[in-house]
């Protein structure tokens, strides 16, 4: 254990700097699912760093981030597939303008992207705060890569939202098939735990029972 702690800065630097590189890569993606997949990899840098601190704050934050990420990333993949089924493409150059055709779906894009940024009251916010406190307590030199990770997470999330929702849509691409209540319920099942699991866990149990009855 002592030998690991003595070289702990090497895997820490590898994880944090690698996360910054991956988040820069997200800003260059033109495929919706590739961008979401790479954002999942980028989230793991915070989890990796929190675990390597071996502190209560870091480990607890890493656990909360990974739980929130499980719901948020899955929800983004789900809504990306819903958009793909109606547009026939995953290209950000063609799929734009969803807001003009499916305004209700735009709301769910916003809610899930906001959770991906770790906006309150999502569990991602609590997890990232705890992880960052653990990282800064481990070494003040982690401040620069952590600031980069936080800024770039907001940058590529807003990039994803703006490129899919705004702009002039291609009328020949969209099928016009309405989004059904079952798809909205699936999106709700992803979003609700992210924001309410930190308030009262029993609320999630009640919601799971409701979904199973549906």
NUTORZA-812286 format. One record per residue (C-alpha): residue in one letter; residue number from 1; x, y, z. Coordinates in nm, 2 decimals, padded with zeros to 4 digits, always signed. Layout:
// NUTORZA-812286
<atom><code>A</code><pos>NUM</pos><east>X</east><north>Y</north><up>Z</up></atom>
...
//
This chain:
// NUTORZA-812286
<atom><code>X</code><pos>1</pos><east>+00.00</east><north>+00.00</north><up>+00.00</up></atom>
<atom><code>X</code><pos>2</pos><east>+00.28</east><north>+00.24</north><up>+00.08</up></atom>
<atom><code>X</code><pos>3</pos><east>+00.44</east><north>+00.19</north><up>-00.26</up></atom>
<atom><code>X</code><pos>4</pos><east>+00.11</east><north>+00.27</north><up>-00.43</up></atom>
<atom><code>X</code><pos>5</pos><east>+00.06</east><north>+00.59</north><up>-00.23</up></atom>
<atom><code>X</code><pos>6</pos><east>+00.42</east><north>+00.70</north><up>-00.31</up></atom>
<atom><code>X</code><pos>7</pos><east>+00.34</east><north>+00.69</north><up>-00.69</up></atom>
<atom><code>X</code><pos>8</pos><east>-00.02</east><north>+00.80</north><up>-00.65</up></atom>
<atom><code>X</code><pos>9</pos><east>+00.04</east><north>+01.12</north><up>-00.85</up></atom>
<atom><code>X</code><pos>10</pos><east>+00.11</east><north>+00.92</north><up>-01.17</up></atom>
<atom><code>X</code><pos>11</pos><east>-00.22</east><north>+00.75</north><up>-01.21</up></atom>
<atom><code>X</code><pos>12</pos><east>-00.40</east><north>+01.06</north><up>-01.08</up></atom>
<atom><code>X</code><pos>13</pos><east>-00.24</east><north>+01.28</north><up>-01.35</up></atom>
<atom><code>X</code><pos>14</pos><east>-00.31</east><north>+01.01</north><up>-01.61</up></atom>
<atom><code>X</code><pos>15</pos><east>-00.68</east><north>+01.01</north><up>-01.51</up></atom>
<atom><code>X</code><pos>16</pos><east>-00.74</east><north>+01.38</north><up>-01.48</up></atom>
<atom><code>X</code><pos>17</pos><east>-00.54</east><north>+01.49</north><up>-01.79</up></atom>
<atom><code>X</code><pos>18</pos><east>-00.69</east><north>+01.20</north><up>-01.99</up></atom>
<atom><code>X</code><pos>19</pos><east>-01.04</east><north>+01.32</north><up>-01.89</up></atom>
<atom><code>X</code><pos>20</pos><east>-00.96</east><north>+01.68</north><up>-02.01</up></atom>
<atom><code>X</code><pos>21</pos><east>-00.84</east><north>+01.53</north><up>-02.34</up></atom>
<atom><code>X</code><pos>22</pos><east>-01.15</east><north>+01.32</north><up>-02.39</up></atom>
<atom><code>X</code><pos>23</pos><east>-01.37</east><north>+01.62</north><up>-02.31</up></atom>
<atom><code>X</code><pos>24</pos><east>-01.20</east><north>+01.82</north><up>-02.58</up></atom>
<atom><code>X</code><pos>25</pos><east>-01.26</east><north>+01.53</north><up>-02.81</up></atom>
<atom><code>X</code><pos>26</pos><east>-01.63</east><north>+01.55</north><up>-02.73</up></atom>
<atom><code>X</code><pos>27</pos><east>-01.64</east><north>+01.90</north><up>-02.88</up></atom>
<atom><code>X</code><pos>28</pos><east>-01.53</east><north>+01.77</north><up>-03.22</up></atom>
<atom><code>X</code><pos>29</pos><east>-01.79</east><north>+01.49</north><up>-03.25</up></atom>
<atom><code>X</code><pos>30</pos><east>-02.06</east><north>+01.50</north><up>-03.52</up></atom>
<atom><code>X</code><pos>31</pos><east>-02.23</east><north>+01.18</north><up>-03.42</up></atom>
<atom><code>X</code><pos>32</pos><east>-02.48</east><north>+01.21</north><up>-03.13</up></atom>
<atom><code>X</code><pos>33</pos><east>-02.42</east><north>+00.86</north><up>-02.99</up></atom>
<atom><code>X</code><pos>34</pos><east>-02.04</east><north>+00.89</north><up>-03.01</up></atom>
<atom><code>X</code><pos>35</pos><east>-02.06</east><north>+01.22</north><up>-02.82</up></atom>
<atom><code>X</code><pos>36</pos><east>-02.27</east><north>+01.07</north><up>-02.55</up></atom>
<atom><code>X</code><pos>37</pos><east>-02.04</east><north>+00.76</north><up>-02.53</up></atom>
<atom><code>X</code><pos>38</pos><east>-01.73</east><north>+00.98</north><up>-02.50</up></atom>
<atom><code>X</code><pos>39</pos><east>-01.90</east><north>+01.19</north><up>-02.23</up></atom>
<atom><code>X</code><pos>40</pos><east>-01.94</east><north>+00.87</north><up>-02.03</up></atom>
<atom><code>X</code><pos>41</pos><east>-01.57</east><north>+00.81</north><up>-02.05</up></atom>
<atom><code>X</code><pos>42</pos><east>-01.50</east><north>+01.17</north><up>-01.95</up></atom>
<atom><code>X</code><pos>43</pos><east>-01.72</east><north>+01.13</north><up>-01.64</up></atom>
<atom><code>X</code><pos>44</pos><east>-01.50</east><north>+00.84</north><up>-01.52</up></atom>
<atom><code>X</code><pos>45</pos><east>-01.21</east><north>+01.07</north><up>-01.48</up></atom>
<atom><code>X</code><pos>46</pos><east>-01.38</east><north>+01.23</north><up>-01.18</up></atom>
<atom><code>X</code><pos>47</pos><east>-01.47</east><north>+00.89</north><up>-01.04</up></atom>
<atom><code>X</code><pos>48</pos><east>-01.12</east><north>+00.76</north><up>-01.10</up></atom>
<atom><code>X</code><pos>49</pos><east>-00.97</east><north>+01.07</north><up>-00.92</up></atom>
<atom><code>X</code><pos>50</pos><east>-01.21</east><north>+01.05</north><up>-00.63</up></atom>
<atom><code>X</code><pos>51</pos><east>-01.12</east><north>+00.68</north><up>-00.57</up></atom>
<atom><code>X</code><pos>52</pos><east>-00.75</east><north>+00.74</north><up>-00.59</up></atom>
<atom><code>X</code><pos>53</pos><east>-00.77</east><north>+01.00</north><up>-00.31</up></atom>
<atom><code>X</code><pos>54</pos><east>-00.86</east><north>+00.72</north><up>-00.06</up></atom>
<atom><code>X</code><pos>55</pos><east>-01.06</east><north>+00.98</north><up>+00.14</up></atom>
<atom><code>X</code><pos>56</pos><east>-01.41</east><north>+00.97</north><up>+00.27</up></atom>
<atom><code>X</code><pos>57</pos><east>-01.51</east><north>+01.27</north><up>+00.05</up></atom>
<atom><code>X</code><pos>58</pos><east>-01.35</east><north>+01.13</north><up>-00.26</up></atom>
<atom><code>X</code><pos>59</pos><east>-01.48</east><north>+00.78</north><up>-00.23</up></atom>
<atom><code>X</code><pos>60</pos><east>-01.83</east><north>+00.89</north><up>-00.14</up></atom>
<atom><code>X</code><pos>61</pos><east>-01.83</east><north>+01.15</north><up>-00.43</up></atom>
<atom><code>X</code><pos>62</pos><east>-01.71</east><north>+00.89</north><up>-00.67</up></atom>
<atom><code>X</code><pos>63</pos><east>-02.00</east><north>+00.65</north><up>-00.57</up></atom>
<atom><code>X</code><pos>64</pos><east>-02.26</east><north>+00.93</north><up>-00.61</up></atom>
<atom><code>X</code><pos>65</pos><east>-02.12</east><north>+01.03</north><up>-00.95</up></atom>
<atom><code>X</code><pos>66</pos><east>-02.13</east><north>+00.67</north><up>-01.08</up></atom>
<atom><code>X</code><pos>67</pos><east>-02.49</east><north>+00.62</north><up>-00.96</up></atom>
<atom><code>X</code><pos>68</pos><east>-02.60</east><north>+00.95</north><up>-01.12</up></atom>
<atom><code>X</code><pos>69</pos><east>-02.41</east><north>+00.87</north><up>-01.44</up></atom>
<atom><code>X</code><pos>70</pos><east>-02.58</east><north>+00.53</north><up>-01.47</up></atom>
<atom><code>X</code><pos>71</pos><east>-02.92</east><north>+00.71</north><up>-01.50</up></atom>
<atom><code>X</code><pos>72</pos><east>-02.81</east><north>+01.02</north><up>-01.69</up></atom>
<atom><code>X</code><pos>73</pos><east>-02.60</east><north>+00.85</north><up>-01.96</up></atom>
<atom><code>X</code><pos>74</pos><east>-02.86</east><north>+00.58</north><up>-02.01</up></atom>
<atom><code>X</code><pos>75</pos><east>-03.13</east><north>+00.85</north><up>-02.05</up></atom>
<atom><code>X</code><pos>76</pos><east>-02.92</east><north>+01.04</north><up>-02.30</up></atom>
<atom><code>X</code><pos>77</pos><east>-02.87</east><north>+00.72</north><up>-02.51</up></atom>
<atom><code>X</code><pos>78</pos><east>-03.25</east><north>+00.66</north><up>-02.49</up></atom>
<atom><code>X</code><pos>79</pos><east>-03.35</east><north>+01.00</north><up>-02.60</up></atom>
<atom><code>X</code><pos>80</pos><east>-03.08</east><north>+01.00</north><up>-02.88</up></atom>
<atom><code>X</code><pos>81</pos><east>-03.23</east><north>+00.67</north><up>-03.00</up></atom>
<atom><code>X</code><pos>82</pos><east>-03.59</east><north>+00.82</north><up>-02.99</up></atom>
<atom><code>X</code><pos>83</pos><east>-03.46</east><north>+01.11</north><up>-03.21</up></atom>
<atom><code>X</code><pos>84</pos><east>-03.28</east><north>+00.87</north><up>-03.44</up></atom>
<atom><code>X</code><pos>85</pos><east>-03.59</east><north>+00.66</north><up>-03.50</up></atom>
<atom><code>X</code><pos>86</pos><east>-03.77</east><north>+00.98</north><up>-03.62</up></atom>
<atom><code>X</code><pos>87</pos><east>-03.49</east><north>+01.14</north><up>-03.81</up></atom>
<atom><code>X</code><pos>88</pos><east>-03.31</east><north>+00.84</north><up>-03.95</up></atom>
<atom><code>X</code><pos>89</pos><east>-02.97</east><north>+00.99</north><up>-03.87</up></atom>
<atom><code>X</code><pos>90</pos><east>-02.73</east><north>+01.04</north><up>-03.58</up></atom>
<atom><code>X</code><pos>91</pos><east>-02.54</east><north>+01.33</north><up>-03.75</up></atom>
<atom><code>X</code><pos>92</pos><east>-02.55</east><north>+01.66</north><up>-03.57</up></atom>
<atom><code>X</code><pos>93</pos><east>-02.55</east><north>+01.84</north><up>-03.90</up></atom>
<atom><code>X</code><pos>94</pos><east>-02.88</east><north>+01.68</north><up>-04.00</up></atom>
<atom><code>X</code><pos>95</pos><east>-03.07</east><north>+01.61</north><up>-03.68</up></atom>
<atom><code>X</code><pos>96</pos><east>-03.08</east><north>+01.97</north><up>-03.58</up></atom>
<atom><code>X</code><pos>97</pos><east>-03.41</east><north>+02.16</north><up>-03.53</up></atom>
<atom><code>X</code><pos>98</pos><east>-03.59</east><north>+01.91</north><up>-03.31</up></atom>
<atom><code>X</code><pos>99</pos><east>-03.74</east><north>+02.20</north><up>-03.10</up></atom>
<atom><code>X</code><pos>100</pos><east>-03.95</east><north>+02.31</north><up>-03.40</up></atom>
<atom><code>X</code><pos>101</pos><east>-04.10</east><north>+01.95</north><up>-03.45</up></atom>
<atom><code>X</code><pos>102</pos><east>-04.10</east><north>+01.79</north><up>-03.11</up></atom>
<atom><code>X</code><pos>103</pos><east>-04.11</east><north>+02.06</north><up>-02.84</up></atom>
<atom><code>X</code><pos>104</pos><east>-04.20</east><north>+01.81</north><up>-02.57</up></atom>
<atom><code>X</code><pos>105</pos><east>-03.89</east><north>+01.61</north><up>-02.65</up></atom>
<atom><code>X</code><pos>106</pos><east>-03.68</east><north>+01.92</north><up>-02.63</up></atom>
<atom><code>X</code><pos>107</pos><east>-03.78</east><north>+01.96</north><up>-02.27</up></atom>
<atom><code>X</code><pos>108</pos><east>-03.65</east><north>+01.61</north><up>-02.20</up></atom>
<atom><code>X</code><pos>109</pos><east>-03.33</east><north>+01.69</north><up>-02.38</up></atom>
<atom><code>X</code><pos>110</pos><east>-03.29</east><north>+01.99</north><up>-02.16</up></atom>
<atom><code>X</code><pos>111</pos><east>-03.36</east><north>+01.80</north><up>-01.84</up></atom>
<atom><code>X</code><pos>112</pos><east>-03.11</east><north>+01.52</north><up>-01.92</up></atom>
<atom><code>X</code><pos>113</pos><east>-02.84</east><north>+01.76</north><up>-02.05</up></atom>
<atom><code>X</code><pos>114</pos><east>-02.88</east><north>+01.97</north><up>-01.73</up></atom>
<atom><code>X</code><pos>115</pos><east>-02.83</east><north>+01.66</north><up>-01.52</up></atom>
<atom><code>X</code><pos>116</pos><east>-02.53</east><north>+01.57</north><up>-01.73</up></atom>
<atom><code>X</code><pos>117</pos><east>-02.38</east><north>+01.92</north><up>-01.64</up></atom>
<atom><code>X</code><pos>118</pos><east>-02.45</east><north>+01.84</north><up>-01.27</up></atom>
<atom><code>X</code><pos>119</pos><east>-02.71</east><north>+02.11</north><up>-01.23</up></atom>
<atom><code>X</code><pos>120</pos><east>-02.90</east><north>+02.12</north><up>-00.91</up></atom>
<atom><code>X</code><pos>121</pos><east>-03.07</east><north>+01.93</north><up>-00.76</up></atom>
<atom><code>X</code><pos>122</pos><east>-02.92</east><north>+01.63</north><up>-00.94</up></atom>
<atom><code>X</code><pos>123</pos><east>-02.72</east><north>+01.37</north><up>-00.75</up></atom>
<atom><code>X</code><pos>124</pos><east>-02.44</east><north>+01.44</north><up>-01.00</up></atom>
<atom><code>X</code><pos>125</pos><east>-02.39</east><north>+01.78</north><up>-00.83</up></atom>
<atom><code>X</code><pos>126</pos><east>-02.35</east><north>+01.64</north><up>-00.48</up></atom>
<atom><code>X</code><pos>127</pos><east>-02.11</east><north>+01.37</north><up>-00.62</up></atom>
<atom><code>X</code><pos>128</pos><east>-01.89</east><north>+01.61</north><up>-00.81</up></atom>
<atom><code>X</code><pos>129</pos><east>-01.87</east><north>+01.85</north><up>-00.52</up></atom>
<atom><code>X</code><pos>130</pos><east>-01.76</east><north>+01.57</north><up>-00.29</up></atom>
<atom><code>X</code><pos>131</pos><east>-01.51</east><north>+01.44</north><up>-00.54</up></atom>
<atom><code>X</code><pos>132</pos><east>-01.36</east><north>+01.78</north><up>-00.61</up></atom>
<atom><code>X</code><pos>133</pos><east>-01.33</east><north>+01.85</north><up>-00.24</up></atom>
<atom><code>X</code><pos>134</pos><east>-01.15</east><north>+01.51</north><up>-00.20</up></atom>
<atom><code>X</code><pos>135</pos><east>-00.92</east><north>+01.59</north><up>-00.50</up></atom>
<atom><code>X</code><pos>136</pos><east>-00.83</east><north>+01.94</north><up>-00.37</up></atom>
<atom><code>X</code><pos>137</pos><east>-00.76</east><north>+01.80</north><up>-00.03</up></atom>
<atom><code>X</code><pos>138</pos><east>-00.54</east><north>+01.53</north><up>-00.18</up></atom>
<atom><code>X</code><pos>139</pos><east>-00.33</east><north>+01.80</north><up>-00.36</up></atom>
<atom><code>X</code><pos>140</pos><east>-00.39</east><north>+02.16</north><up>-00.45</up></atom>
<atom><code>X</code><pos>141</pos><east>-00.23</east><north>+02.10</north><up>-00.79</up></atom>
<atom><code>X</code><pos>142</pos><east>-00.54</east><north>+01.91</north><up>-00.91</up></atom>
<atom><code>X</code><pos>143</pos><east>-00.72</east><north>+02.25</north><up>-00.92</up></atom>
<atom><code>X</code><pos>144</pos><east>-00.62</east><north>+02.32</north><up>-01.29</up></atom>
<atom><code>X</code><pos>145</pos><east>-00.73</east><north>+01.99</north><up>-01.44</up></atom>
<atom><code>X</code><pos>146</pos><east>-01.05</east><north>+01.98</north><up>-01.22</up></atom>
<atom><code>X</code><pos>147</pos><east>-01.14</east><north>+02.33</north><up>-01.34</up></atom>
<atom><code>X</code><pos>148</pos><east>-01.09</east><north>+02.22</north><up>-01.70</up></atom>
<atom><code>X</code><pos>149</pos><east>-01.30</east><north>+01.91</north><up>-01.65</up></atom>
<atom><code>X</code><pos>150</pos><east>-01.59</east><north>+02.12</north><up>-01.50</up></atom>
<atom><code>X</code><pos>151</pos><east>-01.58</east><north>+02.38</north><up>-01.77</up></atom>
<atom><code>X</code><pos>152</pos><east>-01.55</east><north>+02.13</north><up>-02.06</up></atom>
<atom><code>X</code><pos>153</pos><east>-01.84</east><north>+01.92</north><up>-01.92</up></atom>
<atom><code>X</code><pos>154</pos><east>-02.07</east><north>+02.23</north><up>-01.95</up></atom>
<atom><code>X</code><pos>155</pos><east>-01.92</east><north>+02.31</north><up>-02.30</up></atom>
<atom><code>X</code><pos>156</pos><east>-01.98</east><north>+01.98</north><up>-02.47</up></atom>
<atom><code>X</code><pos>157</pos><east>-02.32</east><north>+01.93</north><up>-02.30</up></atom>
<atom><code>X</code><pos>158</pos><east>-02.44</east><north>+02.27</north><up>-02.43</up></atom>
<atom><code>X</code><pos>159</pos><east>-02.29</east><north>+02.19</north><up>-02.76</up></atom>
<atom><code>X</code><pos>160</pos><east>-02.50</east><north>+01.87</north><up>-02.78</up></atom>
<atom><code>X</code><pos>161</pos><east>-02.82</east><north>+02.05</north><up>-02.68</up></atom>
<atom><code>X</code><pos>162</pos><east>-02.78</east><north>+02.34</north><up>-02.91</up></atom>
<atom><code>X</code><pos>163</pos><east>-02.68</east><north>+02.13</north><up>-03.21</up></atom>
<atom><code>X</code><pos>164</pos><east>-02.98</east><north>+01.90</north><up>-03.18</up></atom>
<atom><code>X</code><pos>165</pos><east>-03.25</east><north>+02.14</north><up>-03.08</up></atom>
<atom><code>X</code><pos>166</pos><east>-03.18</east><north>+02.47</north><up>-03.26</up></atom>
<atom><code>X</code><pos>167</pos><east>-03.13</east><north>+02.55</north><up>-03.63</up></atom>
<atom><code>X</code><pos>168</pos><east>-03.33</east><north>+02.49</north><up>-03.94</up></atom>
<atom><code>X</code><pos>169</pos><east>-03.45</east><north>+02.13</north><up>-03.96</up></atom>
<atom><code>X</code><pos>170</pos><east>-03.45</east><north>+01.92</north><up>-04.28</up></atom>
<atom><code>X</code><pos>171</pos><east>-03.82</east><north>+01.84</north><up>-04.35</up></atom>
<atom><code>X</code><pos>172</pos><east>-03.72</east><north>+01.53</north><up>-04.56</up></atom>
<atom><code>X</code><pos>173</pos><east>-03.54</east><north>+01.37</north><up>-04.27</up></atom>
<atom><code>X</code><pos>174</pos><east>-03.81</east><north>+01.37</north><up>-04.00</up></atom>
<atom><code>X</code><pos>175</pos><east>-04.08</east><north>+01.11</north><up>-04.02</up></atom>
<atom><code>X</code><pos>176</pos><east>-04.33</east><north>+01.30</north><up>-03.81</up></atom>
<atom><code>X</code><pos>177</pos><east>-04.40</east><north>+01.00</north><up>-03.59</up></atom>
<atom><code>X</code><pos>178</pos><east>-04.52</east><north>+01.13</north><up>-03.25</up></atom>
<atom><code>X</code><pos>179</pos><east>-04.35</east><north>+01.04</north><up>-02.93</up></atom>
<atom><code>X</code><pos>180</pos><east>-04.57</east><north>+00.80</north><up>-02.73</up></atom>
<atom><code>X</code><pos>181</pos><east>-04.64</east><north>+00.80</north><up>-02.36</up></atom>
<atom><code>X</code><pos>182</pos><east>-04.44</east><north>+00.48</north><up>-02.30</up></atom>
<atom><code>X</code><pos>183</pos><east>-04.12</east><north>+00.66</north><up>-02.43</up></atom>
<atom><code>X</code><pos>184</pos><east>-04.19</east><north>+00.96</north><up>-02.21</up></atom>
<atom><code>X</code><pos>185</pos><east>-04.23</east><north>+00.72</north><up>-01.91</up></atom>
<atom><code>X</code><pos>186</pos><east>-03.89</east><north>+00.56</north><up>-01.99</up></atom>
<atom><code>X</code><pos>187</pos><east>-03.73</east><north>+00.91</north><up>-01.99</up></atom>
<atom><code>X</code><pos>188</pos><east>-03.90</east><north>+01.00</north><up>-01.67</up></atom>
<atom><code>X</code><pos>189</pos><east>-03.77</east><north>+00.67</north><up>-01.51</up></atom>
<atom><code>X</code><pos>190</pos><east>-03.42</east><north>+00.79</north><up>-01.60</up></atom>
<atom><code>X</code><pos>191</pos><east>-03.46</east><north>+01.15</north><up>-01.49</up></atom>
<atom><code>X</code><pos>192</pos><east>-03.66</east><north>+01.11</north><up>-01.16</up></atom>
<atom><code>X</code><pos>193</pos><east>-03.40</east><north>+00.91</north><up>-00.97</up></atom>
<atom><code>X</code><pos>194</pos><east>-03.12</east><north>+01.16</north><up>-01.06</up></atom>
<atom><code>X</code><pos>195</pos><east>-03.30</east><north>+01.44</north><up>-00.89</up></atom>
<atom><code>X</code><pos>196</pos><east>-03.50</east><north>+01.28</north><up>-00.61</up></atom>
<atom><code>X</code><pos>197</pos><east>-03.27</east><north>+01.00</north><up>-00.48</up></atom>
<atom><code>X</code><pos>198</pos><east>-03.09</east><north>+01.26</north><up>-00.27</up></atom>
<atom><code>X</code><pos>199</pos><east>-03.42</east><north>+01.38</north><up>-00.11</up></atom>
<atom><code>X</code><pos>200</pos><east>-03.58</east><north>+01.05</north><up>+00.00</up></atom>
<atom><code>X</code><pos>201</pos><east>-03.49</east><north>+00.71</north><up>-00.12</up></atom>
<atom><code>X</code><pos>202</pos><east>-03.84</east><north>+00.57</north><up>-00.05</up></atom>
<atom><code>X</code><pos>203</pos><east>-03.97</east><north>+00.80</north><up>-00.33</up></atom>
<atom><code>X</code><pos>204</pos><east>-03.77</east><north>+00.59</north><up>-00.57</up></atom>
<atom><code>X</code><pos>205</pos><east>-03.91</east><north>+00.27</north><up>-00.44</up></atom>
<atom><code>X</code><pos>206</pos><east>-04.26</east><north>+00.40</north><up>-00.48</up></atom>
<atom><code>X</code><pos>207</pos><east>-04.18</east><north>+00.51</north><up>-00.84</up></atom>
<atom><code>X</code><pos>208</pos><east>-04.03</east><north>+00.17</north><up>-00.92</up></atom>
<atom><code>X</code><pos>209</pos><east>-04.35</east><north>+00.00</north><up>-00.80</up></atom>
<atom><code>X</code><pos>210</pos><east>-04.56</east><north>+00.23</north><up>-01.02</up></atom>
<atom><code>X</code><pos>211</pos><east>-04.35</east><north>+00.16</north><up>-01.33</up></atom>
<atom><code>X</code><pos>212</pos><east>-04.37</east><north>-00.22</north><up>-01.27</up></atom>
<atom><code>X</code><pos>213</pos><east>-04.75</east><north>-00.19</north><up>-01.25</up></atom>
<atom><code>X</code><pos>214</pos><east>-04.76</east><north>+00.01</north><up>-01.57</up></atom>
//
